[in-house]
C-alpha cells in the first residue's frame, strides 16, 4: 500500500496495523519496561534541507487523524489491558501556582499506586503498575525525589522559563542545572517560538543543543508549544530541528496554550519522528500533553503510536502522556470493567 500523502518527503513504506486483540491481554501489557532498552538520541549537525524539504497536506492530515479511532475498536478485556498500559506511560503532573510539598507527596503516592489494590487483584496483575514519571516544577523536584525513593519512578521537571520560555538563555540553562542537581532525571524544556515563526533554524538548533548539554545525563523533552506555531508545516520543521539538536522526546504542548495536544498535530509530529528514524536510525520519543483527560483519549493516542510507529512506541521509554486528571478516568473505566458499574468520579481523585 502506498504511503498516504500526509507529510510528503519521499514515497514508499508501510506501517504496522492497529491494535490486535490476539496480541494483547491484561497481564502481559501491564508489566514494566526497561527504560535502558532505547539509546539516547545523539542528534546530528543541523541540516536545513531536512527541515525545509517537507510539505504538509492539512486536509490529508485531518482525514488520517479522523480515521484512527473510527477504524479501530478496543473493547472489554483488551480495552482494560490498553488502559493499564496507558498508566505506565503517564507523566503524572502538577504544575499549579499553589503547588506545595504535601500536594507533590500525594501525587507521588498516586504514581506509586495508581489503582486500588482490589482492582489490581481482580485484573490478575502480578504487581501494581506505576506511572511513567512524575512531572513538577524545579522547586518541587527534591520533594518528589524523596517521595519516590526506591520506586524506580523518575522525576521530570519543567524548566527554561516554563511555560513561555522568554527568560534570558543563561537563566534558562541554570534552571535546568538546578533541576538536575535536585535529582530530576528528565527535563521538559520549552523552545523560543519566535525562532520557529521567523524560520531561524540555526538559532533554534543552538538553543536546544545548549539545553541538551545542560541536561547532562538527564533526558531532554522538547516542548514545541504547537498551538503557538500557526501551521502544521512549522510543527514538522520544529520537530525536525529539535531532534537534530538531540532532543530525546518531542512534546506537543505546555498545557497552557489556547490549543494543546490534538490528533492532527500529533500525527505530524510522529511522522517527523518516523522521517528522522529513517534518516538516522535514532529513535525519538513522543509526549502529547494538555487536554488529554479521558480514557478514550488514552486509547486514541496509543492507536496513533501503534499504527504510525509500531509497538516500540507503546513503551514508556518512547511514549509518555502528560496528564493529571486522565488517571482518574482510567481508574474509573477499569472499575467498570471489573464490577460492571460506574463509580462517581470523586472516588478516583488523583491528589
GITAFEN-V126259 format. One line per field, one symbol per residue. ss: DSSP state (@ for helix, = for strand, . for the rest). psi: psi as a letter, one per 20 degrees, with the letter a starting at -180 (. if undefined). burial: # if it has 9 or more other C-alpha atoms within 8 Angstrom, else .. A space follows every 50 residues. Layout:
BEGIN
ss = ???
psi = ???
burial = ???
END
This chain:
BEGIN
ss = ......==............@@@..@@@@.....@@@..........@@@ @@..==.@@@@@@@@@@@@@.....@@@@@@@@@@@@..====....... @@@@@@@@@@@@....@@@@@@@.........====.@@@@@@@@@@... ...=====..........@@@@@@@@@@@@@@...=====..@@@@@... @@@@@@@@@@@@@@@...=====..@@@...@@@@@@@@@@@@@....== =...........@@@@@@@@@@@@@@@@@@....=====.....@@@@@@ @@@@@@@@..@@@@....=====..@@@@@@@@@@@@@@.....@@@@.. .
psi = pqpqlgoogqrqqrrqaapphhjqqgghiiqrpoijhpqqoirrqpnhhh giiqppoghhghgghhighhiqporchhggghhgghgijpnppolqhkqr hgghggghhhhhmiqqhhhgghikqhrpqqrhrpprqhiigghggghjpi hipqpqpqalkpihkjqqghhghhhghggghijpippoqqrohhhghjkm hhggghghghhgghhciqqppooilhiiigqhghggghggggghijphqq qgriiirhpcpqggghggghhgggggghhhjppprpoqqoioiqhhgggg hhgggghhiahhkjqiiipqoorfighghghghhhgggijqprqhiilqg .
burial = .....###.......#..#....####.##.........##.#..#.... #..#.##..###.##..##..#....##################....#. ..#############...##..#.#..###########.######.##.. ..##########..#.....##########.############.###..# #..#########.##..##########.#..################### ####..#..##..###########.##....#########.####.#### ##########..##########################......#..#.# .
END
